Structure formats: C-alpha cells, structure tokens
C-alpha cells in the first residue's frame, strides 16, 4: 500500500513540529487521568489508600488548594519555557544561521519537557473537577490522583532546572557546531559503510538511459527508498536520480533516468515520482550535505561585522576539513540494493567533491578574503585534506584548482608584508605535500607581489 505524497508530507511536517511530542504526552496524561479515576474507588485501591494514608490528602479543601496551586504553577513554568524556546530560536537565527533552527525545534528533550508540563496541567485539572459531593454528605476525594499530581509537579520542577540548563547550552556556538559535526560525520560514515558492505565496481552508462521529467517544482530533499525500490523490483526497471539532493527543480526538468522507456506508462511514472520528497527545511538526517552547509554558514556569520568572531570561523573551517576528508571515501554515484540481490535498483548522483568545495568555501572565501588569519587557516585546512587525498586524483585536482582561486583573492586583499610571509610559509607547507603543484601556487603568489 502506497501512501500519497500529500499525506507523507503532512506527516513529515507534523513529526517535525515543536508541538508533536507535547501533543502525544498530553494525550497520554489525559488517558492516565481517566484510568486513575476509573480505579480510584475500587476495593483494592481503597485498601492501598488506607495503608499509605499518611501521604494522602484527606480534606477536599486541601486537595483543591494543592491541585489549583500545581496547575497554576506549572502553567507559569510552561509559559516561561516556551518563551525561552522562542528567544533561543531567534538568537540562533540571528547569530548562527537560520538553517540550524529546524534542528533546534525538533530537539526531543525540549519537546518532552514541554509535553510533560502540558500533561501535568491536564492531569491536575481532571483531578480537580472530580472532587465531588456524594449523596451521603461525604466528599469524594481522588487522593491517589492528587498524590500523582503532586509527584508530577515535583518532577516538573526538576525538568525545569534541566530545561534551563539545556536551553542555555543549546545556543552556545561550540555546542551547536559540535552537534552539527557529530551528526554530519555519522551520516557520512553510514553511507561509507553501506557502500563498503555492497561494493559496485562498474556503473551503467546513464547517458543512454531514458529521461523522466519532473512534475513538481521545489527543493528535492530525498526519496522513500523502500517504497521506490519495491516499485522498481516489481516492474524490473532501474532508475538514476540525475540531480543533487537539495537542488531546486522545476516542472519539465529531466529529473530521473530509467534503463527502459516507460514514457507511455503514465501511471508508473506517477507512482515513481510520488516517492520523492520536496520541502524547504534542511535536516542533516536527509543528507550530510546540509550539515556541511550549516557549518559553513555559521563560519560566514561569524565573519560578519556585527559578530566579528574569527575564532568560530576557524573552528568551523577545521570541522569542514575533517568532514571533507571523510567524504573522500564516498563514491560519486550512490546506490541502493533494497529489494534486490542481483544489483542496485536505484542510483543517485552524489554531490561531488568539487561541488562541496565550491558550495562551502566560496561564501567564506568572499567574506573573509581580507582577513589573513582566517585565510591562513583555510590554506591549512586544504593542506590537511591534501595530506590524506594523495590517492584521490580528482579530489587533488579540485583542491588545487580552488587553491588558485584562494591565492588570487589573497593577492588582491592581503598586502601587509607580515601576513603575506605567513601565507607564504603555509604555501611552502603545501609544497612539501605536492611539490610540483605547490611550487606553482607559490610562484603565482610571489609573482603578483613583484
């Protein structure tokens, strides 16, 4: 059974909403409140209540006071906590990058805390409205329910302390960078592991395959691999995704290629295209490329005149260099063996190393080209990548092509003799890794000075 794209998109928006887990927990607390009231006055529970009577409320007035106080206090905690979330999101967008906001919104720990607050409020109100007068003049007091409400209130206080600690750490740039770096590295390693477990030596000539045009405009963010591969296995066809993940496509663009001509099978084409995901937000879990982009944007933001934090820019550059070194082990063509043992059914165009250099270092190069400290560290990052990339010819060529652009920018904007001497030393270090191409860089740099 295939889920329509609109339903899948609505589901994705729902689970990535800040209110998803709070809504689930609220419903869970409501159900628990109903269960509590259902068993409150049963004989076994009454026996238990007599055994632990010392910690139970025996007065309707005290029960109302406790429940009212708990509900009002937790409402205050909830309002303050939601306000803190909004402040953090606004600060992250202004000082780091708008791209990191979706990741902060979907942080489960914060959602769980907010959900526990809402659930505790609902539970306390349900208990409050169940303090009733009985026919005999006595008052029915849900003392077990009040005890649970009190426990939830105490837990809420502990969660509030945790929330303040967590939210204050969430906005610190070092923690944001470390989180982005760790998650991106995990995604890269997962792709490397999949390709090592199912190696493919020879790839088809995709130029000879039949094109399938897109019927949707938007940012291509991913594909339901299981769903698509099941269709491909059933129809005995193979598909190649010819665009990079995250790129904007328009209707009519040759989005896919198929090893068979299915242009006359409109129903099959629609089923295949319905497996692809289009939306605006960038989640690292969709593709490691978004993690690199977010780290790069934090570096660019750090170099803006309003922030002026070159230390953060340098740390971001170092992280980018490590991630790009990891990226060297990924094939430029990705693939999936799902629902097939004979060979891949789905191929995709992995963002090339050259494209990653351009996308992540060009904004930084343009904003920091007059800062000798940052540009020296960019050269050092390239030196480190070159040290590992000795067996990857295409990657080395891409690195030196980009180094030429960096040297040209430095020549135009760095004129201080001391700064130029430091840059020359870094270029000489690159020469020790690759003598011929390194000397060309040094000559290019020194020629402009003369």
N, C-alpha and C positions, 0 to 999 in steps of 0.2 A: 504494500500500500504506500503510495507516494503522497507526501504532504505538499499542498500547493505552496508556491513561493510566498504569497502574501501571509499565509498562516505561519510559515517558518520565519519570515521577517518580523512579524508581530511577536512571536515567541522570543526571538533574539532581543528585541527591544525591551520586552518585559523582564527577562532574566538579567539584563544589563542595567536595569533601572535601580536607582537608590532605594526605591520602596519595595523591591521584590522580597527580600528576606524579612523585613519588618512586617509585610503583609502576611507571610506564611506563619511567622511566630505569633502574630496577633490572633490568627485563626486557631492556632494550636492552644493558646491560652484560653480562648473562648470555649473550645471543646473541653479543656481540662476543668474549667469553671462549671460547665454543665455536668460533667462526670462527678465532680466534688459534691454538688448539690443533690445529685441522684443518690449518693451513698451516705450523705451526711447523717441521716436519721435512721439508718439501718441498725438492727440489734448488735451485730459485731462491732460496728463503729462506735455505738454508744458505750459498749464495754471498754473499748480502747480509750474513749474520751474520759471515762471515769478513772482509768489507770493513769492518765497523764494530765489530770485536771489542773495540776499546779501551774502548767504553762498555757492553759486555755483561758479565754475570756468568758466570764460568767455574767456579764452585765450587757444589756442591749445598748445602753448609753456609751459604755466603754468601747464596744465593738464599732458603733457608728463613728466615734471620735477617731479611733485608730484607722479605720478604713478611709475616712474622709481626709485625714492627715496624709496617709500614704498616697492616695490618688492625687491630691493637690501637690505634694512634694515631687512625685515622680513626673507630673506634668511640667513642673518648673525645670527639672533635670532634662526632660525631653526637649523643651523649647531652647534651653541653653545649648544642648548638644547639637541640635540641628543648626543653630546659629553658628556654632563653631565650624561645622562642616562647610557651610556657605562661605565663611571667612577663609578657610583653608583653600577651597576651590578657587576663590577669587585671587588669593595670593599666589597660588601655584600657576594660574593662568597668566598673571602679570609678571611674575619674577622668574618663572621657569619656562614653561611652554604650554599653550592651550592643548597640545597633544597628550599631555600627561593627565589631564582632567578625567577622561573616561576611566583610566586605571585607578584613580583615587576614589571615584564614585563607586566603582564595583568592588572595593575592598571589603571582603566578607566580614572581617572583625568589627568594623564600624557599623555595618548593617545589622549584625547580630545584636550589638549593644542597643541600637535604636529600636530594634524589634522587641527586645526584652523589656524595654521601658514601656512601649505601647501595650504589650501583652499584660504587663503588671497592672497598668491602669485599667484595662478592660476587666481583668480578674477582680480587682478591688471593687469596681462599680457593680459587677454582677453579685458579689458577696453583699454589698451594701443594700441593694434592692431586695435581698432575700432575708432581711431581718424583719420578720412579720409577727403580728399578734395572733395567737391561737384562740380557739373557741373557749378554752377553759380559763382565759385570762393570762396565761403564761406567754412568754415571748420565745419564738423560735430563733435561736442564735446559731448561725453556721460557724461554730467555734473552730472546727478543723479548717474551714475555709479561711477564717481570719488568721489562723496560725500560718497557713501557706502564704497569704497575702503579706504578712509581716516578714516572713523569710524572703519573699521576692523583693520586698522593699530594701532589706539589708543587702541582698545580692546586687540590687540596682546601685546602691551607694558604692559598693566595691567596683562595679563595672564603670561607674562614673569616673573614679580615680584612674582606672585603666584607660578609659576613653581619652581623658585629658592628656595622659602620658603618651598615648599612641598618636593622637592628632597633632601634638606638638612635635613629635618625631617625623610625622609624615611629610611636613612641609620643609624639613631640613634638606638642603640640596644634596648633601652627601648621601643621605638615606634614599632619596629619590633616585640618584644616579646608581647607587649600589643595587637597588631593586630592579631598575631597568637593565643593568648589566647582567645580573644573575639570570633574569628571566630570558633575555635575548640569548645568552650563552646556552641555556637549557634547550631552547628551540633549535639552535644551530646543531647542537650535539645530537638531538633527536633525529634530525634529517641525515646527518652523517651516519648514525647507527643504522637507520633504515636502508641507506644505500650500501653500507658495508654488509648487511645481512642478506641483501638481494642485489648483488652486483650485476651491472649490464655493461658489456664491453662495446657493443655496436648498436647504434641508434638508426632508425629508419631515416630515409631522405624525406623530411617533412615538406619540402618544396613541391613534391609531386602529389601531395595529398589534396583532397577537395576542400575548399573553404566553406565555412558556415558563418553567415553574418549574424551579428548581434541584433537582437530585437529590443534591447533595453539600453538606455543611457544611464551612466552613473559610474561610480568607482568600483571596479572589480576587486573584491576583497577575499574571495575564497570559493570553495566548491564543496558540496556534500559528496565526499569521495566514495563512501559506501553506496550511497544511492546511485551515483553516476556509474560506478563500476558494475553494479548489478545490472543496469540497463545495457551497458556495453557488452557484458558477458552474455546476456540474453540474446542480443542482436548480432553477436560475433563481429564486432567492429572495434576499432581503436581510435582514440581522439587525442589531438595535441592542442594544448592551450597556448596560443601564439602571443599573448600579451602578458606583461609583467603584473604581478599582484599589486594592487594599489593604484594602477593606472586608470585614467578616465577614458571610457569608451562611449561611442555614440551609436545610434541605430544604423545598421548597414555596414558597420566596420567588420572586416574579416577576423572575427574573434577566435574561431576554432578552425582546426583542420581535421578531416576524417580520412581514413585509409580507403573508404568506399564512398561512392557517390550516393548520397541519401537526399539529394536536393528535392526529389519528388515525394519524399515521405515527410510531410509537414508535421504529422502527429509525433513522429520520432524526434524530429528536430526540436519541437516544443518541449518534449519530455527531457531532452538533454539540456537545453538552455534553462529549464526550470530548476536545475541542480546548482546553478551558480548564484553566488551571494553578492549583492550590491548594497552598500550603505556607506555612510560618511565617516564614522569613527574609526580610529586605528588602534587595534588591540594586538599586542605582541603575540598572543596565542594564535592569531591568524597567520602571521608571518614574521620572521625575525627582522625583516627589513624595517618594520615600524619601530622596533627598539633602537636600531641604529639611527633612524631619523630623529627620534625623540632625544637621544643623547646629543646628536649634532645640534639640534635646535636649542638645547639648554646651553651648549657652548656658545652659540651665536648670541643668545640672550645675555649671557654673562659678559659679552664684549660690548654691549650697548652702553652709551654714555650714562644712562640712568642707573645702571647697576655696576658696571666697571669692575668686574671680578675675574681677572685673568687666571687666577688660581683654579677656579671652577672650569674655565675653558681648557686649561692644560690637563686637568684630571679627565675631562670628557674626551680629549684627544687620545690620551693613553688608553682609555677604555675602548675607543673606536679601533685603535691599532690591534688590541688583543682580539677583539671580535672579528676583525678582518683577517687576522691570521687563522682563526678558526674557520672562517668562510672558505679559505683556500682548499679545504678538503671536500667541498661540495661540488658535484658535477653541475655544469651549466644547464643540463637537462635533468629535471626531476621526473619521477615516475612512481606509479603505484601498481602493485601486484594484486590488490584486493580482488577477490572473486576469480582469480586466475592463477594457475600454477605454471602455465606454458610460457608466460612472458607478460610484460606490463600492458595494461589496457589503457591507461591514462598517462599521458606525458604532459609536462608543463615547462614553460620557459622560465628558468630560474634567473633572477636578476644577476647580471654578470658582474664580475669584479670591477671592471672598468666603470660600469654604471653606478656601482656603490661608491666608488671613489668620487665620481662627479657629483652625485646627489648629496653626499655627506660632507665633503670637504670644500666644495665650491662656495656655499654661503659663508662658511667660516673663513675661507681664504679672502673673500671680498670684504668682510667686516674687519678682519684682523691683519690685513696685509701691511699696515703701517706699524704694527706692534712687533718689534724684533723679538721680544721674549716669547710670545705665542708662536710666531713663525719658526723660531728655532726649535721649539718643541714639536711643531708639525713635521719639520725635517727629521727630527729624532724618531718620531713615530714611523715615518716612511723607512728610515734606516732599519728599525726593528722588524718591520714587515719584510723588507728585502733580505734580512738575515735568514728568515725562515723560508722565503719564497724562492730559494735557489733552484728548485726542481720544477717550478711552475713558470714556464717561459712566457706565456700570455700575460700572466699577472705581473711579472717583472717588467715587461714592455709597457704595460698600463701604468705602473708605478713611475717609471722614468719619464713617460710622456707627461704625466701630471706634475712631476718634479720640475720639468721645463717651465710649465705654467707658473709654478710657485716661485721659481728663481726669477722669472720675468717680473712678477709682481713685487718681489723684494727689491729688485734693482730699481724699480720705479719709485718706491715709497720709503726705503730704508737707506739713508745717506750718511748716518753717523759712522765714523771710522771704527769705533769700538764694536758697535753692533755688527758691522759688516765682517769684522775679524772673527767674531763668534760664529757667524753663519758660515764663513769660510772653513772654520775648524769642523763644523758639522758636515759640510760637503766633503771634506777630506776623509771623515769617518765613513761616509757612504762609498767613497772611492776604494777604501780598504775591503769593502764587500764585493763591489763590482768595479774593477779598475777602469776598464775602457769607458763605460757609460758614466762612471763617476767623474773621470777627468773631463769629459765633455761638459758636465754640469759646472765644474769648477772654472773651466775656460769660458763658458757662457757668462758666469757671474763676474769674473775678473775682466772680461772684455768690455762689459758695459761700464765698469769703473774707470777704465782707461779712456 
